Structure formats: structure tokens, C-alpha cells
Amino acid sequence: MRVLGVDGGSAIAGWGVVTLMGNKFVHEDSGAILTNKKDVIEMRLKILYEQMMNLIKVNKPDVLAVESLFFFRNKTTIVPVSQARGVILLAGAMNDLPVFSYSPLQVKQAVTGYGKADKSQVQYMVKRLLGLHEIPKPDDVADALAVAICHLQASQLNKMLLKI
């Protein structure tokens, strides 16, 4: 299974493609979609949509995994982040991809074993689980890879439970 994990935002949207070979996570590709904060939101969302469509076309994922909006402290960014998430979900739907959402707690639990892990712990475990030489930058890329890993672990668990 090829998973495109996305950590959505209107300024930076991290993305990562991860597969599972046996019991090993394999980093296929990753990066970030950047938009100019000086541009109007409509143009930023257009860029995000077009680049997401291209990522899906190039990487051919089987599923799209995104982090859900669980709790937001910064009220000024909740609307643009929500709009960006909507565009990401639309790109998945336009490509007939199944879309799965995971809370930050679920992602942290899957990657570190502890739902209240801090950002540096998640980044370290993403690096380690994927056998990378360094922590992916910007942080949004590491977060997107963590979402993809979370989905693969959830899928494996579901397969095991179906066998019982």
C-alpha cells in the first residue's frame, strides 16, 4: 500500500509517501508545498490544489491520509488551515482516493507509542522508522510522514483484527 500523508496548511503543506515492505516502513518521496503569504488566499489555495493534483498523479498513492483539525489555539489561522485542508481533501476525491483522517494524538501514539509526545520526539521517530539520515525539514514534512506511518500501522492492525 502506497500512502500519501499530508500535513495541511495554507503557507506550508508537508507531504510524504510511505510504503510498507514486510514489516519495514519505506520512505518513497516527500517535500513541502509552499505558498507566498503575500498572495490572496484564493491564489494560495489554487496553487495548493494544483500541486496536490500533480503529487497524486506522479506518486500514484493508494490512499490519502491527513491529520484532522482537532484543536486550534491560534484563532487567526484556523480558517486558512481549514480551507487548505478542504482543498487537500478535494484533490483526493477528484482522484477517487480513499481519504483517512487521524487526530494528532493518534499520529503521536502510532509513531512514538505516546499520545502526548512532543514534536522533537515525533521527528526523531520518523527519522528512525524510515531509516533517514536526518530529520525531514520543514517540520511539516516530518508531520506528513508521521501521518502516513500512522495510516499504515492502523491498516496493519485492521488486517490482524479481521483475521481473528
Secondary structure, DSSP 4 states (H G I P E B T S, - for coil): -EEEEEE--SSEEEEEEEEEETTEEEEEEEEEEE--TTS-HHHHHHHHHHHHHHHHHHH--SEEEEE-----S-TTTHHHHHHHHHHHHHHHHHTT--EEEE-HHHHHHHHHS-TT--HHHHHHHHHHHHT-SS--SSHHHHHHHHHHHHHHHHHHHHHHHHH-
